[in-house]
């Protein structure tokens, strides 16, 4: 692989634990509200809410609304699940109420904030990359306020020469402008950069199509290798070994236009 001058990194589910276990997340949230569900099984409610959530997130427009208009969007999705549950509930049973759907939807963000942690080896990896002289850029989708709050909470911002967030930039992954604009801020051409992240399309296939060397972060080690992936790592501390086989290149960076 071509040695990099710059490394772009994803945030959620790469440097931080975040959204990879929706089944556990919604089951725990709904279990907290079991009293409000009355005679209805939390498992029954969870199954329908999860089905509606995953269906909504199956297309890019839904995912974008979930990221950028999250509170209102989650209320609509959970209310739609409650509507379907009410249509299917046993005759004579008490209905489920919209106000309880809203409480469940509103709990999602605070639950994740409480559960989120720094990935093992994340800080050490970032320090090692900086020590090697690499320029680091953070490329993350989502709202500016929420993403910057995570960076501040875990003290990650100082590691990066540039941080780009979807809402603030006006576009995000997998739009080619997202990668090219951040690279321009770091005075780096695509061929001189690597990208590390967990999303097969956003962090691998899309940047690889622009000429970046894409490294797929897959903790399981079993996911299909995405198109364009140059390598796969299952642990963040494996990046040092990967870079050890590709010494950082010397010389001034090339400028590119976004």
N, C-alpha and C positions, 0 to 999 in steps of 0.2 A: 504494500500500500504506500501511496505517496505520503511522505511525512508532512504533518500540518504546521502551519503557523498559528492557526486559530481553531478553537473548538467551541461550537455552539451546543448548548445543553438545554434539554427540556426540564421542567420543574416537577409537575405533578406525576406521581408514580415513577419518577426517575430519581430525583433528589429527595422527594418527600413521599411518604405513603399518602394515598389520596382516595381514588375512586375505583380500585380494581375489584372490590368485593361488594357489589350492590346488594346481593342476596342477604349477606350478614347485616349490612347497614340498615336496610328497610325492615328486616325482621326485628332488629333491636329497637328501632324507633317505634314500631307498631306495638311491640311488647310493652314499652313504657306507657302506652295509652290503652292498655287492655281494659281498664275500667270503663272508658268511654265507649267501648265497643259492645258493652252489655253481654248478651248471650252469644254473640257471634265469635267464632274462633279466630284468634290472631293469625293462625296459619292460613285460614281461608282469606282473610283480608290481605295478608302479606302477599299471597300468590297473585291476587288480582292487581294490587298496587304495583308489584314488580313487573307484571305483564304489561301494564299500561306504560310504565316508565321505560322499559326496554324497547317497547314498540315506538314510543315517542323519540327515543334517542337513536333509532335505527337509520335516520337520515341526517344529513349535515345541517339542514335548516333547524331541525329540532335540537340538535346538539348546540348550535349557536345560541338559540333562545335560552336554553338551559344555562349556558355560561354567562350570558350578558344580561338577561332579564330573569334571573333565576328564581327570585321569590314569587313573582306573579306566575311564572310558567309552572313551577312545581305545584302551586295551589290549583291551577287548572287541571293538571294531570291527575293529581290525587282526587280531586273532586269528580273527575270523569270515572275514575275507578270506583268511587263510592256510589256513583249513579248506577253503574253496571251491577254492583253488588246488591243495591236495593231492588233492582229488577229481578235478581236471581234469589233473593232471600226467601226462606221458608214462609209459607202463609202463616199469618198471625204473629210473626216475629217483629220486634221493634225495628224501625228504620235506622240506618246510619245517618248522621247529621253532617252537613257541610262545614259547620264550625269546627267539628272534630277533624275533618279532612284538612282544614287549614292549619290546625295545630300540628298535625303530623307532618304536613309539607314544610312548615316553618322550622321544624326541629331538624331538618336535614342538614342545613348549613352549620348550625351550632354543634350538632353531633359530630360532624366531620372535623370541625375546629378542635373539639375536645380529643378526638382520636388520632389526629394527624401527628406523625413523628418524622424525624430526620432519618433517612435510610442509613443503614449501617455502612460505614466507610465513606459517606458523602463528604464530610468536612475534610477528612484526610486526603481524599482524591482531589478535591479542589485546591488544597494547599500544595499538593504535589504537582499538579498541572501548572499552577502559578510559578512554583519554584523552577520548573523546566523552561520558563520563559514564554509559555503559551498565552495568547490573548484569549480571554474567555468571554463569551456572550451568552446571555440567557434569553431564550425564545419560548414564550409561554402564551397560551390562549387563556381567555377569561377576562374578568373585570379588573381594572387597575387597582381599586381599593383592596379587593380581597387578595390579589396576588402580591401586592406590596406589603400587606399585613403579614403574610406568610414569610416573606423575605426578612422583614424586620424581626419577627418572632424568633427565627432561627439564625439570625445574624449572617445571612448569606450574601447580601448585596455587595459588601466590600470585595468579594472575590471576583466580581465581574467588571470588565471594562465597559460594557454596554448591556442594558436590560431593555427588552422590548416586549410589551404586553399588548395583546390583541385589541382591547378596548381603546387603549391610548393611541395606538398606531392607526386604527381605523380598518385594519385587516389583520388576519392571523393565519397560522398554518391551516391548510396546505397551500394557500395562495403564494405563488412564487415571490411576490413582492415582500412577503414577510422575511424570508431568508435573505434576499438580496439587499434589502434595506439595512438589516442588522450587519451584514458583512461589510456594507459600505461604511457604516459607522466605525467599524473596526479596521478599515483600510485593508481589506482582504478580498482576494478573488476566490470564487467558489472552489477552484482546483487546489487552493492552499488551505482549505478548511475541512474539518470533520464535524459531523453532527452525531450527538449521542442522545437517545431517547427510547421510550418504550412503545410508542405508537407505530404500528407497521407502516402506515401511510404518512402521517404527519412528520414523523422523525426519521423515516428510512426512505421509502419510495419517492416521496416528493423532493426532498433535498438531493437525493442521488441523481434524479433527473436533471438537476441544475448543475451537476458536476461536483457536488460535495461527496466526501467519503462518509458513508452512513454506517454507524455502529448501532446495532440492535441490542437494547437492554432487555433481556428476557430472564427473569428470576427463575422460571421453571426449567429453562433449558430445553423445553419440549415444543414450544410454539413453532409453527411453520416459519421458515426463514423468509422474510419479506423480499419482494423483488427489489434489487438494487443494494441489498445489504452487503457490505464488504467484510463484516465480522459480527460475531455475537458474543456478548458477555453476560454472565449470570450474577456477577458481583461487581460493585463499583470499584473495588480495589484491584480488579483485573485490568483496569485501564492503564495502570503504570506498566504492566508487562507488555500490553499491546503497543504502547508508545515506545517501550524499550527496544523494540525491533524496528522502530522508525524514528531515528533521532530528529529532534526539532531542527528545521532548516534555518540557515543563517541568511542574512541579506535583507534589504528593505522590502516591505510588502508592496504588492501591486495595488493600485487604486482601481475601483470599479464603479460603475454608475448603477444606481438602483433601477 
